[in-house]
Amino acid sequence: MTETAGSGVPEADDRPTRRSEIAAFLVLAVLIWPIIAVGIVGGYGFLVWMSQVVLGPPGPPH
């Protein structure tokens, strides 16, 4: 008695096509990662800005 449904190997119909993999790559490369990068850099800039509002600008005290 052999059972292939639960073997964890994808069937031929479930395998992603080359076109869908290219589309997923382009969505990640062109949309998702740039948005994440801008969010991280913007978040860091906001953190620095708020710390300077609270603590004052960097440099020697006058």
Residue frames relative to the residue before (quaternion, step in Angstrom):
aa qw qx qy qz dx dy dz
M 1.0000 0.0000 0.0000 0.0000 0.00 0.00 0.00
T 0.0088 -0.8035 0.5944 -0.0311 3.57 -0.48 1.18
E 0.1140 -0.7855 0.6073 0.0338 3.51 -1.03 0.85
T 0.1531 -0.8180 0.5505 0.0660 3.57 -0.62 1.10
A 0.5284 0.6590 -0.4152 0.3379 3.61 1.17 -0.32
G 0.7793 0.3324 -0.1806 0.4996 3.60 0.96 -0.77
S 0.4323 0.7370 -0.4426 0.2721 3.59 1.20 0.24
G 0.5056 -0.6728 0.4167 0.3435 3.61 1.20 -0.22
V 0.5707 0.5617 -0.3904 0.4544 3.58 1.26 -0.07
P 0.4065 -0.7258 0.4841 0.2713 3.62 -0.68 0.98
E 0.4795 -0.6452 0.5113 0.3039 3.52 -1.12 0.70
A 0.6884 -0.4917 0.3338 0.4159 3.56 -1.25 0.35
D 0.6638 0.5114 -0.3082 0.4504 3.61 1.05 -0.70
D 0.6914 0.4989 -0.2763 0.4436 3.61 1.11 -0.62
R 0.5394 0.6322 -0.4130 0.3725 3.60 1.18 -0.30
P 0.4633 -0.6795 0.4800 0.3052 3.60 -0.93 0.82
T 0.4192 -0.6975 0.5209 0.2578 3.53 -1.04 0.75
R 0.6628 -0.4962 0.3741 0.4177 3.54 -1.27 0.32
R 0.6416 0.5363 -0.3221 0.4438 3.58 0.99 -0.81
S 0.6834 0.4686 -0.3003 0.4725 3.60 0.91 -0.82
E 0.6259 0.5210 -0.3445 0.4671 3.60 1.08 -0.61
I 0.6412 0.5020 -0.3241 0.4815 3.60 1.01 -0.77
A 0.6455 0.5130 -0.3223 0.4650 3.59 0.97 -0.80
A 0.6543 0.4986 -0.3160 0.4728 3.60 0.96 -0.82
F 0.6363 0.5218 -0.3270 0.4646 3.59 1.00 -0.78
L 0.6764 0.4926 -0.3019 0.4569 3.58 0.89 -0.89
V 0.6212 0.5240 -0.3461 0.4688 3.59 1.01 -0.72
L 0.6737 0.4791 -0.2990 0.4766 3.58 0.93 -0.85
A 0.7267 0.4651 -0.2568 0.4355 3.58 0.77 -1.03
V 0.7665 0.3822 -0.2002 0.4758 3.59 0.94 -0.84
L 0.7919 0.3169 -0.1632 0.4958 3.61 0.99 -0.70
I 0.7695 0.4203 -0.2380 0.4178 3.56 0.47 -1.19
W 0.7285 0.4489 -0.2738 0.4391 3.62 0.62 -1.04
P 0.6439 0.4919 -0.3586 0.4636 3.66 0.90 -0.63
I 0.6315 0.5181 -0.3385 0.4671 3.61 1.01 -0.72
I 0.6510 0.5004 -0.3147 0.4762 3.59 0.96 -0.83
A 0.6571 0.5132 -0.3162 0.4526 3.60 0.93 -0.87
V 0.6584 0.4900 -0.3114 0.4790 3.60 0.92 -0.85
G 0.6417 0.5259 -0.3244 0.4544 3.59 1.01 -0.74
I 0.6603 0.4966 -0.3099 0.4704 3.59 0.97 -0.82
V 0.6810 0.4713 -0.2934 0.4776 3.60 0.85 -0.93
G 0.6582 0.5019 -0.3068 0.4698 3.58 0.97 -0.81
G 0.6404 0.5189 -0.3196 0.4674 3.57 1.03 -0.75
Y 0.6437 0.5041 -0.3166 0.4809 3.57 1.02 -0.77
G 0.6474 0.5121 -0.3152 0.4683 3.59 0.96 -0.83
F 0.6431 0.5095 -0.3181 0.4751 3.58 1.00 -0.79
L 0.6352 0.5275 -0.3232 0.4624 3.59 1.01 -0.80
V 0.6596 0.4870 -0.3048 0.4846 3.60 0.94 -0.87
W 0.6495 0.5241 -0.3184 0.4496 3.59 0.92 -0.87
M 0.6894 0.4693 -0.2874 0.4710 3.60 0.85 -0.93
S 0.6333 0.5123 -0.3479 0.4642 3.60 1.02 -0.67
Q 0.6618 0.4843 -0.3135 0.4787 3.60 1.05 -0.64
V 0.5865 0.5441 -0.3732 0.4697 3.59 1.12 -0.50
V 0.7209 0.4344 -0.2440 0.4818 3.58 0.93 -0.91
L 0.8099 0.3120 -0.1342 0.4783 3.60 0.76 -1.04
G 0.5291 -0.6090 0.4288 0.4066 3.61 1.16 -0.31
P 0.6258 -0.5557 0.3823 0.3918 3.56 -1.21 0.37
P 0.5675 -0.5976 0.4288 0.3700 3.59 -1.16 0.46
G 0.5102 0.6320 -0.4857 0.3232 3.54 -1.22 0.45
P 0.6651 -0.4969 0.3573 0.4278 3.56 -1.26 0.11
P 0.5091 -0.6428 0.4643 0.3346 3.59 -1.02 0.68
H 0.3063 -0.7554 0.5517 0.1767 3.58 -1.06 0.69
